[in-house]
């Protein structure tokens, strides 16, 4: 039998253990109660935070069951223009979506609910109850709600953002169009990093496509012309320091072909928060063509000014030469062939002739000489001068002539054309002191020639014929080529050139309606290309009047009007020796007074054109109105083109070019007295 004491001890022990277990159970239940209360509190806080987060969210939050709202937060209600979130619950999203967007919305909902896609991001448009249309950006994912598939996500109103983006895009498009339209390049230099962004147009200016130029400032500064570098750096420094509000500087940049292009850089410095330069941005304008045109304009203005000066000097000098040569001829007519002073007078006469030749060159340059244009063919001129030109250049220069058959005729003074050709050939010979090759060729102007003239900026007369003189000589620098047509400019040694040959050729070509283009580089010879307007037929050639042997009637009265006393005295003496009665006046106004006072007939008036108080042309007009039968001979050191254009050389008027000799004066007077001038 079991021991009662043991049984009792066992029972007591069991009761003690049971008491301990019960106390521990109560403790654990208490801990569980506290933990449950903590969880409930935390859950309540979490739910509160979630509710606050959802209810106060700046994004619209929604749950869709099919296309119906199961839940919407207040922001979504505000976004969609309804009174409260509850008023959206149960409504279909299609009530708000624009009809044209509904198919896409249905497809997106279907794909998510079917599990074809788990999430989607797209944009739709809604019409709010008051009629306003808004753009909504939708983010949604597939989820389970109440045991069924649903869509949960957010919505954002992006209407304003899209408006800003559209406005920005429009602004950028306007900016891009403006930049393209202005043909300017854009640059943006990060001063701190040294990186610089150049637009495609900037690189195009220098002959590079996108990607061939490094976007670093050193790449750009290395292309600045050495003579411009310090000036550009100084301009940037002035802007960065604040002394100049803008950068505006013209300089040259090296092109891909090795040449330089003129550009105008404009820019502004942008400072960082620390007050130091951060960026410099601006534009780049290609000035190369404008610079070329400016140089051409300045050159043309300079040539015009020099031409006016040369013409004026030649005019005044011709008056002096008229007296010098005239009195030399009169003096020689009185001296015996063996007179000891005859040689001295002949030398004076020769010097006067050389001076007269120089004044003719000056007049040719200034385009104020008398021309007698004839219709001719350049091939005939080149062939007729071939042997003479060969003797002119010597045996060490090979002469080749190339004439294109069937070229059109041109209209030009043949003597002046010969002078032009001789001047060019002599110039080429001097450029080949060790011998070489000279080519003279004629041709009809082609499209390539037109392109060449367009690039050079000259106006091609069309249709046109080309006369080209090319040599293999020393060539010219750009600086020399820019000045070769200036009178008295020469690169030859002192005493070996007057500097008038090319300037004379220039004047003759231009006065004949043509253009002249020069291509040359140092060491590669030169090519002079003369373009003359073509004429359709040989009609219109000038006919030279034949000299008359008629003698003056005894006592015929002439009126001589000349402001230069020496010329006036020479003319009077010469004409009186021929038996004429001569009245004289020092200007046009006095000439009218003398004619009005003289009671008898005045057969002819010989008058200078340019005089003080009243010109010879105006005086001649007045005398012809009161003495209809009077003949007129105009004389001058030059004949401005405007004289002929204004009809000054009418049917009763002849022209006498200064300087003239007494014999030429008498012959022209007799021609005019014999009958009407031919013009």
VEXDREN-2710 file (C-alpha; in Angstrom, 1 decimal):
% VEXDREN-2710
k/r/px/py/pz
1/UNK/0.0/0.0/0.0
2/UNK/1.1/3.4/-0.6
3/UNK/2.5/5.4/2.2
4/UNK/-0.1/7.9/3.4
5/UNK/2.7/10.4/4.2
6/UNK/4.0/10.2/0.8
7/UNK/0.6/10.6/-0.7
8/UNK/-0.1/13.7/1.3
9/UNK/3.3/15.1/0.4
10/UNK/2.6/14.5/-3.2
11/UNK/-0.8/16.2/-3.0
12/UNK/0.7/19.2/-1.2
13/UNK/3.4/19.4/-3.8
14/UNK/0.8/19.2/-6.6
15/UNK/-1.3/21.9/-5.0
16/UNK/1.8/24.1/-4.7
17/UNK/2.7/23.6/-8.3
18/UNK/-0.8/24.2/-9.3
19/UNK/-0.8/27.5/-7.4
20/UNK/2.4/28.5/-9.0
21/UNK/1.1/27.7/-12.5
22/UNK/-2.1/29.5/-11.8
23/UNK/-0.2/32.6/-10.6
24/UNK/2.1/32.4/-13.7
25/UNK/-1.0/32.1/-15.9
26/UNK/-2.7/35.1/-14.3
27/UNK/0.6/37.0/-14.9
28/UNK/0.8/36.0/-18.5
29/UNK/-2.8/36.8/-19.1
30/UNK/-2.2/40.2/-17.6
31/UNK/0.8/40.6/-19.9
32/UNK/-1.2/39.5/-22.8
33/UNK/-4.0/41.9/-21.9
34/UNK/-1.4/44.7/-21.7
35/UNK/0.1/43.7/-25.0
36/UNK/-3.3/43.5/-26.6
37/UNK/-4.1/46.9/-25.3
38/UNK/-0.8/48.2/-26.7
39/UNK/-1.5/46.6/-30.0
40/UNK/-5.0/48.1/-30.1
41/UNK/-3.5/51.5/-29.2
42/UNK/-0.9/51.2/-31.9
43/UNK/-3.4/49.9/-34.4
44/UNK/-5.6/52.8/-33.5
45/UNK/-2.7/55.3/-33.9
46/UNK/-1.8/53.6/-37.2
47/UNK/-5.3/53.8/-38.5
48/UNK/-5.5/57.4/-37.4
49/UNK/-2.2/58.2/-39.1
50/UNK/-3.3/56.3/-42.2
51/UNK/-6.6/58.2/-42.2
52/UNK/-4.9/61.5/-41.8
53/UNK/-2.4/60.6/-44.5
54/UNK/-5.1/59.6/-46.9
55/UNK/-7.5/62.3/-46.0
56/UNK/-4.9/65.1/-46.1
57/UNK/-2.9/63.7/-49.1
58/UNK/-2.2/66.2/-51.9
59/UNK/-2.8/63.3/-54.3
60/UNK/-6.2/61.9/-55.1
61/UNK/-6.4/58.3/-53.7
62/UNK/-9.0/55.9/-55.0
63/UNK/-10.2/52.2/-55.1
64/UNK/-12.0/51.0/-58.1
65/UNK/-14.2/47.9/-58.3
66/UNK/-14.6/47.5/-62.0
67/UNK/-15.1/51.1/-63.1
68/UNK/-16.9/52.2/-60.0
69/UNK/-15.4/54.1/-57.1
70/UNK/-15.3/52.1/-53.9
71/UNK/-13.3/54.7/-52.1
72/UNK/-12.1/58.2/-52.8
73/UNK/-10.2/60.6/-50.6
74/UNK/-11.2/64.3/-50.2
75/UNK/-8.4/65.5/-52.5
76/UNK/-9.8/63.4/-55.3
77/UNK/-13.3/64.8/-54.8
78/UNK/-11.8/68.3/-54.9
79/UNK/-9.9/67.4/-58.0
80/UNK/-12.9/66.1/-59.7
81/UNK/-15.1/69.0/-58.7
82/UNK/-17.7/67.2/-56.5
83/UNK/-19.0/68.2/-53.1
84/UNK/-17.4/65.3/-51.0
85/UNK/-15.6/62.0/-51.3
86/UNK/-18.7/60.1/-50.3
87/UNK/-20.5/61.6/-53.4
88/UNK/-18.0/59.7/-55.6
89/UNK/-18.5/56.3/-54.0
90/UNK/-20.6/54.1/-56.2
91/UNK/-20.3/56.4/-59.3
92/UNK/-18.5/55.2/-62.4
93/UNK/-15.4/56.9/-63.5
94/UNK/-16.8/57.1/-67.0
95/UNK/-19.3/59.7/-65.9
96/UNK/-16.3/62.2/-65.8
97/UNK/-13.9/60.9/-68.5
98/UNK/-14.1/62.7/-71.9
99/UNK/-15.7/60.4/-74.6
100/UNK/-12.6/60.3/-76.7
101/UNK/-10.5/59.0/-73.7
102/UNK/-13.0/56.4/-72.5
103/UNK/-11.8/53.4/-74.7
104/UNK/-8.3/53.7/-73.4
105/UNK/-9.5/54.0/-69.8
106/UNK/-11.7/50.9/-70.1
107/UNK/-8.7/48.9/-71.6
108/UNK/-6.4/49.9/-68.8
109/UNK/-9.0/48.9/-66.2
110/UNK/-9.6/45.5/-67.9
111/UNK/-5.9/44.7/-68.1
112/UNK/-5.3/45.3/-64.4
113/UNK/-8.4/43.5/-63.2
114/UNK/-7.6/40.5/-65.4
115/UNK/-4.0/40.4/-64.1
116/UNK/-2.7/41.0/-67.6
117/UNK/-0.7/43.9/-66.1
118/UNK/-0.2/44.6/-62.4
119/UNK/0.2/48.4/-62.5
120/UNK/-0.2/51.1/-65.1
121/UNK/0.6/54.8/-65.5
122/UNK/-1.4/56.9/-68.0
123/UNK/-3.1/60.2/-68.5
124/UNK/-6.8/60.9/-69.0
125/UNK/-9.0/64.0/-69.3
126/UNK/-12.2/64.6/-67.2
127/UNK/-14.9/67.1/-67.4
128/UNK/-15.9/68.5/-64.0
129/UNK/-19.5/69.2/-63.2
130/UNK/-19.2/72.9/-64.0
131/UNK/-17.8/72.0/-67.4
132/UNK/-14.0/72.7/-66.9
133/UNK/-11.7/70.1/-68.5
134/UNK/-8.7/68.9/-66.5
135/UNK/-5.9/66.6/-67.3
136/UNK/-5.3/63.7/-64.8
137/UNK/-2.3/61.6/-64.4
138/UNK/-3.2/58.1/-63.1
139/UNK/-1.1/55.6/-61.2
140/UNK/-2.8/52.3/-60.3
141/UNK/-2.1/48.7/-59.3
142/UNK/-4.1/45.5/-59.0
143/UNK/-5.2/44.5/-55.4
144/UNK/-7.7/42.4/-53.5
145/UNK/-10.6/44.3/-51.8
146/UNK/-13.3/42.4/-49.9
147/UNK/-12.1/39.2/-51.5
148/UNK/-12.5/40.6/-55.0
149/UNK/-10.0/42.0/-57.6
150/UNK/-9.8/45.8/-57.4
151/UNK/-7.6/48.7/-58.5
152/UNK/-6.0/51.0/-56.0
153/UNK/-3.9/54.0/-56.8
154/UNK/-3.4/57.8/-57.0
155/UNK/-4.4/60.6/-59.3
156/UNK/-2.7/63.9/-59.9
157/UNK/-4.1/67.0/-61.6
158/UNK/-1.4/67.9/-64.2
159/UNK/-3.4/70.5/-66.1
160/UNK/-1.3/73.5/-64.9
161/UNK/2.0/71.6/-65.3
162/UNK/1.1/70.6/-68.9
163/UNK/0.2/74.3/-69.5
164/UNK/3.6/75.3/-68.2
165/UNK/5.3/72.6/-70.3
166/UNK/3.4/73.7/-73.4
167/UNK/4.3/77.3/-72.8
168/UNK/8.0/76.3/-72.2
169/UNK/8.0/74.2/-75.3
170/UNK/6.4/77.1/-77.3
171/UNK/9.0/79.5/-75.9
172/UNK/11.8/77.1/-76.7
173/UNK/10.4/76.7/-80.2
174/UNK/10.2/80.4/-80.7
175/UNK/13.7/80.8/-79.4
176/UNK/15.0/78.0/-81.7
177/UNK/13.2/79.6/-84.7
178/UNK/14.6/83.0/-83.8
179/UNK/18.1/81.6/-83.5
180/UNK/17.8/79.8/-86.8
181/UNK/16.3/82.8/-88.5
182/UNK/19.0/85.1/-87.2
183/UNK/21.7/82.7/-88.4
184/UNK/23.5/83.2/-85.1
185/UNK/25.2/80.6/-83.0
186/UNK/24.7/80.2/-79.2
187/UNK/27.4/79.5/-76.7
188/UNK/27.4/78.9/-72.9
189/UNK/30.6/78.7/-71.0
190/UNK/30.8/77.2/-67.5
191/UNK/33.6/79.3/-66.0
192/UNK/34.2/77.0/-63.1
193/UNK/34.6/73.7/-65.1
194/UNK/35.9/75.2/-68.3
195/UNK/33.3/73.3/-70.3
196/UNK/31.6/75.3/-73.0
197/UNK/28.5/74.4/-75.1
198/UNK/28.4/75.5/-78.7
199/UNK/25.3/75.2/-80.8
200/UNK/25.5/73.4/-84.2
201/UNK/25.4/76.8/-85.9
202/UNK/28.6/77.9/-84.1
203/UNK/30.4/74.9/-85.4
204/UNK/29.0/75.2/-88.9
205/UNK/30.5/78.7/-89.0
206/UNK/33.9/77.1/-88.7
207/UNK/33.2/74.2/-91.1
208/UNK/32.6/71.5/-88.5
209/UNK/29.7/69.1/-88.0
210/UNK/28.4/68.3/-84.6
211/UNK/30.9/66.3/-82.5
212/UNK/34.1/67.3/-84.2
213/UNK/34.9/70.1/-81.8
214/UNK/35.6/69.6/-78.1
215/UNK/33.4/71.5/-75.8
216/UNK/36.2/73.1/-73.8
217/UNK/37.2/76.7/-73.8
218/UNK/40.8/75.9/-74.7
219/UNK/39.6/74.5/-78.0
220/UNK/37.9/77.8/-78.8
221/UNK/40.6/80.2/-77.6
222/UNK/43.2/78.3/-79.6
223/UNK/41.3/79.3/-82.7
224/UNK/41.3/83.0/-82.0
225/UNK/43.6/84.9/-84.4
226/UNK/46.9/85.8/-82.5
227/UNK/46.4/89.5/-83.3
228/UNK/42.9/89.4/-81.7
229/UNK/43.6/87.2/-78.7
230/UNK/44.5/89.9/-76.1
231/UNK/41.6/92.1/-77.2
232/UNK/39.1/89.3/-76.7
233/UNK/40.5/88.3/-73.3
234/UNK/40.3/92.0/-72.3
235/UNK/36.7/92.3/-73.4
236/UNK/35.8/89.2/-71.3
237/UNK/37.7/90.6/-68.3
238/UNK/35.8/93.9/-68.5
239/UNK/32.5/92.1/-68.4
240/UNK/33.5/89.7/-65.6
241/UNK/34.8/92.6/-63.5
242/UNK/31.5/94.4/-63.9
243/UNK/33.1/97.4/-65.7
244/UNK/31.1/96.5/-68.9
245/UNK/27.5/95.2/-68.7
246/UNK/27.9/93.1/-71.9
247/UNK/30.6/91.5/-73.9
248/UNK/30.6/92.7/-77.5
249/UNK/33.8/92.1/-79.5
250/UNK/34.7/91.4/-83.1
251/UNK/37.5/89.0/-83.8
252/UNK/38.7/86.2/-86.1
253/UNK/38.4/82.5/-85.6
254/UNK/40.3/79.8/-87.5
255/UNK/38.1/77.8/-89.9
256/UNK/38.6/74.1/-90.7
257/UNK/40.1/75.1/-94.0
258/UNK/42.9/77.0/-92.3
259/UNK/41.5/80.5/-93.1
260/UNK/39.9/82.8/-90.7
261/UNK/36.2/84.0/-90.3
262/UNK/35.2/87.3/-88.7
263/UNK/32.7/86.9/-85.9
264/UNK/30.8/89.1/-83.5
265/UNK/30.6/87.7/-80.0
266/UNK/28.0/89.1/-77.6
267/UNK/27.5/87.8/-74.1
268/UNK/26.8/88.4/-70.4
269/UNK/28.4/87.1/-67.2
270/UNK/26.1/85.3/-64.7
271/UNK/27.4/85.3/-61.1
272/UNK/27.0/82.4/-58.6
273/UNK/25.7/82.7/-55.0
274/UNK/29.3/83.5/-53.9
275/UNK/29.4/86.5/-56.2
276/UNK/32.0/84.9/-58.4
277/UNK/31.5/84.3/-62.2
278/UNK/29.6/81.2/-62.8
279/UNK/28.6/81.2/-66.5
280/UNK/29.1/83.4/-69.5
281/UNK/26.6/82.9/-72.2
282/UNK/25.8/84.7/-75.5
283/UNK/25.6/84.6/-79.3
284/UNK/28.0/84.4/-82.2
285/UNK/27.4/86.1/-85.5
286/UNK/29.3/85.4/-88.7
287/UNK/30.6/88.8/-90.0
288/UNK/32.8/87.4/-92.8
289/UNK/30.6/88.4/-95.7
290/UNK/29.8/91.8/-94.1
291/UNK/33.5/92.5/-93.6
292/UNK/34.2/91.6/-97.2
293/UNK/31.4/93.9/-98.5
294/UNK/32.7/96.7/-96.2
295/UNK/36.2/96.3/-97.6
296/UNK/34.8/96.4/-101.1
297/UNK/32.8/99.5/-100.3
298/UNK/35.8/101.2/-98.7
299/UNK/37.9/100.3/-101.6
300/UNK/35.3/101.5/-104.1
301/UNK/35.0/104.8/-102.2
302/UNK/38.7/105.2/-102.1
303/UNK/39.1/104.5/-105.8
304/UNK/36.3/106.9/-106.5
305/UNK/37.9/109.6/-104.4
306/UNK/41.3/109.0/-106.0
307/UNK/39.6/108.9/-109.4
308/UNK/38.0/112.3/-108.9
309/UNK/41.3/113.7/-107.7
310/UNK/43.1/112.1/-110.7
311/UNK/40.5/113.5/-113.1
312/UNK/40.7/116.9/-111.6
313/UNK/44.5/117.0/-111.7
314/UNK/44.5/115.7/-115.3
315/UNK/42.0/118.4/-116.2
316/UNK/44.0/121.2/-114.8
317/UNK/47.3/119.8/-116.0
318/UNK/45.9/119.5/-119.6
319/UNK/45.2/123.2/-119.6
320/UNK/48.9/123.8/-118.8
321/UNK/50.0/121.2/-121.4
322/UNK/47.8/122.8/-124.0
323/UNK/49.7/126.1/-123.6
324/UNK/53.1/124.3/-123.4
325/UNK/52.6/122.1/-126.4
326/UNK/50.9/124.8/-128.4
327/UNK/53.6/127.4/-127.9
328/UNK/56.3/124.7/-128.6
329/UNK/54.7/124.1/-131.9
330/UNK/54.4/127.8/-132.7
331/UNK/58.0/128.3/-131.7
332/UNK/59.2/125.4/-133.8
333/UNK/57.4/126.7/-136.8
334/UNK/59.5/129.9/-136.5
335/UNK/62.8/128.3/-136.0
336/UNK/65.2/127.2/-138.7
337/UNK/66.1/123.5/-138.9
338/UNK/69.7/124.4/-137.8
339/UNK/68.8/126.9/-135.2
340/UNK/70.9/126.1/-132.0
341/UNK/67.9/126.4/-129.7
342/UNK/65.6/124.2/-131.8
343/UNK/66.9/121.0/-130.1
344/UNK/66.0/122.5/-126.7
345/UNK/62.5/123.3/-127.8
346/UNK/62.0/119.8/-129.3
347/UNK/63.0/118.3/-125.9
348/UNK/60.4/120.5/-124.2
349/UNK/57.9/119.3/-126.7
350/UNK/58.8/115.7/-126.1
351/UNK/58.5/116.1/-122.4
352/UNK/55.1/117.7/-122.9
353/UNK/54.0/114.7/-125.0
354/UNK/55.1/112.3/-122.2
355/UNK/53.2/114.4/-119.7
356/UNK/50.1/114.4/-121.9
357/UNK/50.4/110.6/-122.1
358/UNK/50.4/110.4/-118.3
359/UNK/47.3/112.6/-118.0
360/UNK/45.6/110.3/-120.5
361/UNK/46.3/107.4/-118.1
362/UNK/44.9/109.4/-115.2
363/UNK/41.8/110.1/-117.2
364/UNK/41.5/106.5/-118.1
365/UNK/41.7/105.5/-114.4
366/UNK/39.1/108.1/-113.5
367/UNK/36.9/107.0/-116.4
368/UNK/36.8/110.5/-117.9
369/UNK/38.7/110.1/-121.1
370/UNK/37.1/110.2/-124.5
371/UNK/36.3/106.7/-125.9
372/UNK/35.5/105.8/-129.4
373/UNK/33.9/102.4/-129.0
374/UNK/33.6/100.0/-131.9
375/UNK/32.0/96.6/-132.2
376/UNK/34.8/94.0/-132.5
377/UNK/35.7/90.5/-131.7
378/UNK/38.3/89.7/-128.9
379/UNK/39.7/86.8/-130.9
380/UNK/40.6/89.2/-133.8
381/UNK/42.3/91.6/-131.3
382/UNK/44.3/88.9/-129.6
383/UNK/45.5/87.4/-132.9
384/UNK/46.4/90.8/-134.4
385/UNK/48.6/91.6/-131.3
386/UNK/50.2/88.2/-131.0
387/UNK/53.5/88.9/-132.7
388/UNK/53.8/92.4/-131.1
389/UNK/53.2/90.9/-127.6
390/UNK/55.7/88.2/-128.2
391/UNK/58.4/90.8/-128.9
392/UNK/57.3/92.7/-125.9
393/UNK/57.7/89.8/-123.4
394/UNK/61.0/88.5/-124.8
395/UNK/62.2/85.0/-125.6
396/UNK/62.4/83.7/-122.1
397/UNK/58.6/83.8/-121.7
398/UNK/56.4/81.3/-123.5
399/UNK/53.3/82.9/-124.9
400/UNK/50.2/80.8/-125.6
401/UNK/47.0/82.2/-127.0
402/UNK/43.7/80.3/-126.7
403/UNK/40.7/81.7/-128.5
404/UNK/37.3/80.0/-128.3
405/UNK/35.6/80.0/-131.7
406/UNK/32.3/81.7/-132.2
407/UNK/32.4/84.0/-129.2
408/UNK/30.1/87.1/-129.3
409/UNK/31.3/90.5/-130.2
410/UNK/32.0/93.3/-127.7
411/UNK/31.9/97.1/-128.0
412/UNK/35.0/98.8/-126.8
413/UNK/37.5/101.4/-128.0
414/UNK/40.1/99.2/-129.8
415/UNK/43.0/101.5/-128.9
416/UNK/42.1/101.4/-125.3
417/UNK/41.6/97.6/-125.3
418/UNK/45.1/97.3/-126.9
419/UNK/46.5/99.5/-124.1
420/UNK/44.8/97.3/-121.5
421/UNK/46.3/94.1/-123.0
422/UNK/49.8/95.6/-123.3
423/UNK/49.6/96.8/-119.6
424/UNK/48.6/93.3/-118.4
425/UNK/51.2/91.6/-120.5
426/UNK/54.0/93.9/-119.4
427/UNK/52.9/93.4/-115.8
428/UNK/53.0/89.7/-116.2
429/UNK/56.5/89.8/-117.9
430/UNK/57.8/91.8/-114.9
431/UNK/56.4/89.2/-112.6
432/UNK/58.5/86.5/-114.4
433/UNK/62.1/87.8/-114.3
434/UNK/63.5/84.3/-114.7
435/UNK/61.1/83.4/-117.5
436/UNK/57.8/81.5/-117.4
437/UNK/54.6/81.0/-119.2
438/UNK/51.9/83.6/-120.2
439/UNK/48.5/82.5/-121.4
440/UNK/46.0/84.8/-123.1
441/UNK/42.6/83.2/-123.7
442/UNK/39.1/84.2/-124.7
443/UNK/35.8/82.4/-124.0
444/UNK/32.1/82.8/-123.3
445/UNK/31.3/83.3/-119.7
446/UNK/30.2/80.0/-118.0
447/UNK/28.3/79.2/-114.9
448/UNK/31.6/78.6/-113.0
449/UNK/32.8/82.1/-114.0
450/UNK/29.6/83.5/-112.7
451/UNK/30.1/81.7/-109.4
452/UNK/33.6/83.0/-109.3
453/UNK/32.4/86.6/-109.8
454/UNK/29.7/86.1/-107.2
455/UNK/32.2/85.0/-104.6
456/UNK/34.4/88.0/-105.4
457/UNK/31.4/90.3/-105.1
458/UNK/31.6/91.8/-108.6
459/UNK/28.6/92.4/-110.9
460/UNK/28.9/90.2/-113.9
461/UNK/27.6/91.8/-117.1
462/UNK/25.4/89.2/-118.9
463/UNK/25.8/87.9/-121.4
464/UNK/29.5/88.4/-121.3
465/UNK/32.8/87.5/-122.9
466/UNK/36.0/86.7/-120.9
467/UNK/39.5/87.8/-121.7
468/UNK/41.9/86.2/-119.3
469/UNK/45.7/86.9/-118.9
470/UNK/47.5/84.4/-116.7
471/UNK/51.1/84.0/-115.8
472/UNK/53.3/81.7/-113.8
473/UNK/55.1/84.5/-112.0
474/UNK/55.8/85.4/-108.4
475/UNK/52.2/86.2/-107.6
476/UNK/51.0/88.6/-105.0
477/UNK/50.2/88.8/-101.3
478/UNK/46.6/89.6/-100.3
479/UNK/47.8/93.1/-99.2
480/UNK/49.3/93.8/-102.6
481/UNK/46.3/92.4/-104.5
482/UNK/44.0/94.7/-102.6
483/UNK/45.9/97.8/-103.9
484/UNK/47.0/96.9/-107.4
485/UNK/44.4/99.2/-109.1
486/UNK/45.3/102.2/-107.0
487/UNK/47.1/104.9/-109.1
488/UNK/50.8/105.3/-108.4
489/UNK/50.9/102.1/-106.3
490/UNK/53.8/99.9/-107.5
491/UNK/56.0/97.1/-106.1
492/UNK/58.6/97.8/-108.7
493/UNK/61.9/99.5/-108.0
494/UNK/62.1/103.2/-108.2
495/UNK/62.2/104.4/-111.8
496/UNK/60.9/101.2/-113.2
497/UNK/57.2/101.9/-113.0
498/UNK/54.7/104.7/-112.7
499/UNK/52.0/102.7/-110.9
500/UNK/49.5/103.8/-113.5
501/UNK/49.4/100.7/-115.8
502/UNK/46.9/98.6/-113.9
503/UNK/44.9/101.6/-112.6
504/UNK/44.5/102.7/-116.2
505/UNK/43.4/99.2/-117.3
506/UNK/40.9/99.2/-114.4
507/UNK/39.4/102.5/-115.5
508/UNK/39.2/101.5/-119.2
509/UNK/37.5/98.2/-118.4
510/UNK/35.0/99.8/-116.0
511/UNK/34.2/102.7/-118.4
512/UNK/33.6/100.2/-121.1
513/UNK/30.9/98.5/-119.0
514/UNK/33.1/95.6/-118.0
515/UNK/34.5/94.1/-114.7
516/UNK/37.9/92.9/-113.8
517/UNK/38.7/90.1/-111.3
518/UNK/42.2/89.2/-110.0
519/UNK/43.2/85.8/-108.6
520/UNK/46.7/85.5/-107.2
521/UNK/48.7/84.1/-104.3
522/UNK/52.4/84.4/-103.5
523/UNK/54.5/82.0/-105.5
524/UNK/51.5/80.8/-107.7
525/UNK/51.3/83.4/-110.4
526/UNK/48.4/85.7/-111.2
527/UNK/45.3/85.6/-113.4
528/UNK/43.5/88.8/-114.6
529/UNK/40.0/88.0/-115.8
530/UNK/38.2/90.7/-117.8
531/UNK/34.5/90.5/-118.4
532/UNK/33.0/92.5/-121.2
533/UNK/29.3/92.7/-122.1
534/UNK/28.5/90.9/-125.3
535/UNK/26.7/92.7/-128.2
536/UNK/24.4/90.9/-130.6
537/UNK/25.8/92.3/-133.9
538/UNK/28.4/94.7/-135.2
539/UNK/25.9/97.6/-135.7
540/UNK/26.6/100.9/-134.2
541/UNK/30.4/101.2/-134.8
542/UNK/31.6/104.8/-134.6
543/UNK/32.6/106.6/-137.8
544/UNK/35.6/108.9/-137.5
545/UNK/34.9/112.3/-139.1
546/UNK/37.3/113.2/-141.9
547/UNK/39.3/116.3/-141.7
548/UNK/38.3/119.2/-143.8
549/UNK/40.7/121.2/-145.9
550/UNK/38.3/124.2/-146.1
551/UNK/39.7/127.6/-145.4
552/UNK/38.0/130.3/-143.3
553/UNK/36.2/133.1/-144.9
554/UNK/38.1/136.4/-144.4
555/UNK/37.0/138.1/-141.2
556/UNK/34.8/135.3/-139.9
557/UNK/34.2/136.0/-136.2
558/UNK/34.8/133.4/-133.5
559/UNK/34.2/133.7/-129.7
560/UNK/36.7/132.0/-127.5
561/UNK/35.7/131.4/-123.9
562/UNK/38.4/130.0/-121.6
563/UNK/39.2/130.7/-118.0
564/UNK/42.9/129.6/-118.3
565/UNK/44.8/132.7/-119.6
566/UNK/47.7/130.8/-121.2
567/UNK/45.3/128.6/-123.2
568/UNK/43.1/131.6/-124.1
569/UNK/46.1/133.5/-125.4
570/UNK/47.4/130.5/-127.4
571/UNK/44.0/129.9/-129.0
572/UNK/43.5/133.5/-129.9
573/UNK/46.9/133.8/-131.5
574/UNK/46.6/130.6/-133.4
575/UNK/43.1/131.5/-134.8
576/UNK/44.1/135.0/-135.7
577/UNK/47.0/133.7/-137.7
578/UNK/44.5/131.7/-139.7
579/UNK/42.6/134.8/-140.6
580/UNK/39.7/134.6/-138.1
581/UNK/38.5/137.6/-136.0
582/UNK/38.6/136.4/-132.4
583/UNK/36.5/137.7/-129.5
584/UNK/37.6/136.4/-126.0
585/UNK/36.0/135.9/-122.6
586/UNK/37.3/134.4/-119.3
587/UNK/34.1/132.6/-118.3
588/UNK/30.6/131.8/-119.5
589/UNK/28.9/134.8/-118.0
590/UNK/31.4/137.2/-119.7
591/UNK/31.0/135.2/-123.0
592/UNK/27.2/135.9/-123.0
593/UNK/27.9/139.6/-122.4
594/UNK/30.5/139.8/-125.2
595/UNK/28.1/138.0/-127.6
596/UNK/25.3/140.4/-126.7
597/UNK/27.4/143.4/-127.2
598/UNK/28.8/142.3/-130.6
599/UNK/26.5/143.5/-133.4
600/UNK/27.8/141.3/-136.2
601/UNK/27.5/137.6/-136.9
602/UNK/29.5/135.1/-134.6
603/UNK/30.0/132.0/-136.6
604/UNK/31.3/129.7/-133.9
605/UNK/32.0/129.7/-130.1
606/UNK/34.9/127.7/-128.8
607/UNK/34.4/127.2/-125.0
608/UNK/35.8/125.3/-122.1
609/UNK/33.2/123.2/-120.3
610/UNK/34.2/123.8/-116.6
611/UNK/34.5/127.4/-115.7
612/UNK/33.5/129.7/-112.8
613/UNK/30.2/131.6/-112.6
614/UNK/28.7/129.8/-115.7
615/UNK/29.7/126.6/-117.4
616/UNK/30.5/126.4/-121.1
617/UNK/27.5/124.2/-121.7
618/UNK/25.1/126.6/-120.0
619/UNK/26.6/129.5/-122.0
620/UNK/26.3/127.5/-125.3
621/UNK/22.6/126.9/-124.5
622/UNK/22.0/130.6/-124.1
623/UNK/23.9/131.6/-127.2
624/UNK/22.1/129.1/-129.3
625/UNK/18.8/130.5/-128.1
626/UNK/19.7/134.0/-129.3
627/UNK/21.9/133.1/-132.2
628/UNK/20.3/129.9/-133.7
629/UNK/23.0/129.6/-136.4
630/UNK/26.0/129.7/-134.2
631/UNK/28.3/126.6/-134.2
632/UNK/29.7/125.2/-130.9
633/UNK/32.9/123.4/-130.1
634/UNK/33.3/122.3/-126.5
635/UNK/36.8/121.7/-125.1
636/UNK/38.0/120.3/-121.8
637/UNK/40.8/118.4/-120.1
638/UNK/38.2/115.6/-119.6
639/UNK/34.8/114.7/-120.8
640/UNK/32.5/113.6/-117.9
641/UNK/30.1/110.9/-119.0
642/UNK/27.3/113.1/-117.8
643/UNK/28.0/115.6/-120.6
644/UNK/27.0/113.1/-123.3
645/UNK/24.1/111.8/-121.2
646/UNK/22.7/115.3/-120.8
647/UNK/22.8/115.9/-124.6
648/UNK/25.6/118.5/-124.4
649/UNK/27.2/117.2/-127.5
650/UNK/24.3/117.9/-129.8
651/UNK/24.1/118.0/-133.6
652/UNK/25.7/121.5/-133.7
653/UNK/28.4/120.7/-131.2
654/UNK/31.9/119.2/-131.5
655/UNK/34.4/118.3/-128.9
656/UNK/38.1/119.1/-128.6
657/UNK/40.2/117.2/-126.2
658/UNK/42.9/119.0/-124.2
659/UNK/45.8/119.1/-124.5
660/UNK/45.7/119.9/-128.2
661/UNK/48.2/121.4/-130.7
662/UNK/47.4/124.4/-132.9
663/UNK/47.1/122.2/-135.9
664/UNK/44.4/120.1/-134.3
665/UNK/42.6/123.2/-133.1
666/UNK/42.5/124.7/-136.6
667/UNK/41.4/121.4/-138.1
668/UNK/38.5/121.0/-135.6
669/UNK/37.4/124.6/-136.2
670/UNK/37.3/124.1/-139.9
671/UNK/35.3/120.9/-139.5
672/UNK/32.7/122.7/-137.4
673/UNK/32.6/125.7/-139.7
674/UNK/32.1/123.5/-142.8
675/UNK/28.9/121.9/-141.6
676/UNK/26.9/120.4/-138.8
677/UNK/28.8/118.2/-136.4
678/UNK/28.0/114.5/-136.6
679/UNK/28.0/114.1/-132.8
END
